[in-house]
Structure formats: structure tokens, C-alpha cells
Amino acid sequence: MRTRTPMTGIMLAALMSLGPGMAHAEVPETRQAELMHLLTQDCGSCHGLKRRGGLGPALTPEALTGKPAVMLREVILHGLPGTAMPPWKNFMSTQEADWMVQMLLEGRTDAP
């Protein structure tokens, strides 16, 4: 009999919480500007200022094609153990991470 790992439960809960268009509505405009700055400067320090890759992989819409939004959010929030990708859960909420994923998938470089 297979048992679920804690991460499986997290992923299932995350999948159920995602809904279309939720990210914009739940993140205030002032926070969107802060998150875009973080995305450009902090994420850009490893993924490149134009998100084409560097120490970390590219974060362009093309590079992220086929990657589930929930997986991207979980990587942002919890990092990738054994790599240089740190967890950001102490700096943003789940809704804010969803917003960042949406910006990445849309290729946005400025807040809406």
C-alpha cells in the first residue's frame, strides 16, 4: 500500500486552492510593486535580470512551459533543497507567490 508523503498533501491542497484570476485580486497594488522589485532584483541575482538564466535556470514563459503553476509556487515558497534556491515563505504569502508565478508565466516585467 502506498502512503502519501507530506509534500503530496501540500501539493494537493495547493492545487485545490488555485483559481483563475485569484492572484491579482488578493495582492494589493503597493505589495505588487514590492514583489515585482523582489522578482527583478532578488530573483534576478541568480536567474538573470532578464530572467534568461544564470546561476539558476531561466524563468521566461518559454522555459516554464509545461511546469504546473502550483509546482512553481511551491518552489518559490519552500526552495529546492540541495540547490542555491532558498525558501521565500518567510517573506511572502501563498497568494503573493501565486501572483509572482502569474507574472513569470505571463513574462511581465512590471506590475499590472
C-alpha positions in Angstrom: 0.0 0.0 0.0 1.3 3.4 -1.0 1.5 6.2 1.6 1.4 9.8 0.8 4.4 12.0 1.7 3.7 15.3 3.5 4.6 17.1 0.2 1.9 15.2 -1.7 -0.7 16.6 0.7 0.8 20.1 0.3 0.7 19.8 -3.4 -3.0 18.5 -3.4 -4.0 21.3 -1.1 -2.2 23.8 -3.3 -3.9 22.6 -6.4 -7.3 22.9 -4.9 -6.6 26.5 -3.7 -5.6 27.8 -7.1 -8.2 29.5 -9.1 -8.0 31.6 -12.3 -7.5 35.3 -11.7 -7.1 35.0 -7.9 -3.6 36.3 -7.7 -4.3 39.8 -8.8 -7.3 40.3 -6.6 -5.6 39.2 -3.4 -2.4 41.2 -3.6 -2.7 45.0 -3.0 -1.1 47.2 -5.7 1.6 48.5 -3.3 2.6 45.0 -2.5 2.6 44.1 -6.2 5.2 46.8 -6.8 7.4 45.4 -3.9 7.1 41.9 -5.3 8.0 43.0 -8.8 11.1 44.6 -7.3 11.9 41.4 -5.5 11.4 39.4 -8.6 13.6 41.7 -10.6 16.4 42.3 -8.1 16.5 39.3 -5.7 15.4 36.6 -8.2 17.3 38.3 -10.9 20.6 38.0 -9.0 20.5 34.2 -9.7 18.1 33.9 -12.6 19.4 36.9 -14.5 18.0 40.4 -14.6 16.1 39.5 -17.7 15.3 36.0 -16.3 17.2 34.2 -19.0 19.2 32.2 -16.5 22.5 32.4 -14.7 23.3 30.6 -11.5 19.6 29.5 -11.6 17.6 28.4 -14.6 15.7 30.7 -16.9 12.4 32.0 -15.7 11.0 33.0 -19.1 7.5 31.9 -20.2 9.1 29.6 -22.7 11.4 28.0 -20.1 8.4 27.5 -17.8 6.1 26.0 -20.4 4.6 22.7 -19.1 5.5 23.4 -15.5 2.4 23.5 -13.3 1.8 26.8 -11.6 1.4 25.0 -8.2 4.8 23.5 -8.5 6.4 26.8 -9.3 4.7 28.3 -6.3 5.9 25.6 -4.0 9.5 26.0 -5.3 9.2 29.8 -4.5 7.8 29.2 -1.1 9.9 26.2 0.0 13.1 26.4 -2.1 14.9 23.4 -3.6 17.0 21.6 -1.0 20.5 20.8 -2.3 20.5 23.8 -4.6 21.0 27.6 -4.2 17.2 28.2 -4.4 16.2 29.4 -0.9 12.7 29.3 0.6 10.9 32.6 0.4 7.9 31.6 2.6 9.1 34.0 5.4 8.9 36.9 3.0 5.6 36.3 1.2 2.2 34.7 1.5 0.9 31.9 -0.7 -1.2 34.4 -2.6 1.8 36.6 -3.2 3.8 33.6 -4.5 0.8 32.8 -6.8 1.0 36.4 -8.1 4.7 36.0 -8.8 4.1 32.8 -10.7 1.4 34.5 -12.8 3.9 37.3 -13.6 6.6 34.8 -14.6 4.2 32.8 -16.8 3.0 36.0 -18.5 6.5 37.3 -18.9 5.6 40.5 -17.1 8.5 42.8 -16.0 6.2 45.4 -14.4 3.3 45.2 -12.0 -0.2 45.4 -13.7 
